[in-house]
Amino acid sequence: MRYEAGSVVRHRRHRGRVRRCARPARPGGRAVRRRRAEAHQRRFPRRQQAGLGPCGRSRHVTGILEQYGYGELSVTVTVHGTQITNVSVPVLRTAEPYSQQLAAQVLPMLKSEVLAAHSARINTVSGATYTSQAYADSIQSALDKLHLK
């Protein structure tokens, strides 16, 4: 019988005397579990981490064109691994000059929120609720394309 290192020593009665013996390794011991885990990893290799290319480069993805009460916008997200590294707005069309001015003030605030949170769950800016919501929705659609949260 083979005994594993660190196996439990127990007492056993044999012909009226108490003997000390090590408990044999169970078939479901550490070695068996390790072999099963290795076989499972060979059969089902881990998928590449979402957002990374073959060489670990950054990826750029554009979210959907979100229409909101005062225009429409789309957001491009740059991701390295699971971290959002940059956010830009390639498409911003507004109906009025005031909406353009408001968006110009609000977008840098929203960008800093996203870069701090590394997700689309951000606080909206008071006075620009529709713009903030459209921005967050476009970012979330881009992250969905990358299979990130």
N, C-alpha and C positions, 0 to 999 in steps of 0.2 A: 504494500500500500504506500502511496506517495503522499507526503505531507507538504503543505505550502509553508513558506516562511510566515511567521506571525500567526500560525494556527493556534487554536485554543487548546490548552492542556486541561484534561479532565481526569477524574479518578474513575477507576473501573474495578469492579469486584471480579476476582478470578480465583476460584477454588478457595474461597474464604479469606483471601488476602486482598488488600487494596493496592492496585497498581496505578501508576501514573502513565498516561499515554496521550499523545497528541491526537486531536480529532482530525480525520482525513479531510482533504479539500473536497468540497461538494462539487458536483458536476456543474452547478450554476455559479461557480466562483468567479473571482476577478478575471482570471485568464480567459475563461469562456466568454464572459461579457465583453472583454476587450476584443477577442476574435470576432464576435458577432458584430460589434460596432464597426470594426475595420471592414468586414464583408459588406455591411450596409452602406458604408461610405463609398466602397468601390462600385456597388450596384447603383446607388443614387448619389452621384457627386453633387456637391453644393453648387448652386447656381452662382454665377458671377454677381457680385454686389450690384444692385440697381444703381444706375447713374454712371457707372464706370465703363469706359470702352476697353478694348483689349489691352491697352498699355496704361490704364489708369488715368487717361486724359480727362479733362473737363468736357462736359456736354452742354450744348445750348439747345433749348427747346422753347418754342413759342406756344403760348396758351391760346385758347380760342378768342375770337373777336367778340368781346362782351358789349352789348348795347345797354345803355343806362339812360336815365331820364334826360340827360343833357348832351348826349353824343355816344361815341363808342371808343373802346380802347382794347389793345392787346398787349400782353406782357411777355417778354422773353426772359427766361430764367437760365442762369449758368450754374451748373452743379458739378462739384468735385466730390465724388463718393456720395455721402448723404448730406453734405453741407452745401447750402446755397451760398455761392460766392459773389454773384452779381445779378442785378435785376435791371432791365431796361424796358422802355415803352416805345417800340418801333411804330405803332399806330395809335394816334390820338386825334380823333376828329370831334370837334365840339360844334354845337349849333349856334352859340353866341360868343362874342368876344369875352364877356364876363366869365363864362365857363372855362374858356382857355386860360384866362388869368388865374382863376381859382385852381385849376388843375396844375398849372406851373408851380403854384405854392405848395400844393398838397403832395404831389408825387415824390419829392425828396423825403418827406416825412414818412410816407408809406414804405419807401425803399429801405429806410433805416430800420423800420419796424420789422420788415421781412428778414433783413440780414441779421438782426438780433435774435429773432425767434427761430430762424431756419425752417419756417413752415408758413402756410397761408393763414394760420390762426393769428390774426393781428387785430389791434384795436382800430376802430374807425375814427376818422378825423371829424370832429364836430363841424357842421356847416358843409361838409362834403361827403355825406353819408353814401349817396348813390355812387360817387366816384370811388370811394373806399371799398364798397361792396363789389363793384365791377372789377377793381384791381385784384382783390382777394380771390374772386371767382376765376379770373384768368390765370392767376398764379397756381391755384389748385388744379386747374385743368392741365397746366404744363407739368406739374408734379405727378399727376395721374398718368400722363404719358410715360414718365420715367419710373412709374411704379413706386413712388415714394409717398410718404404720408403728407 
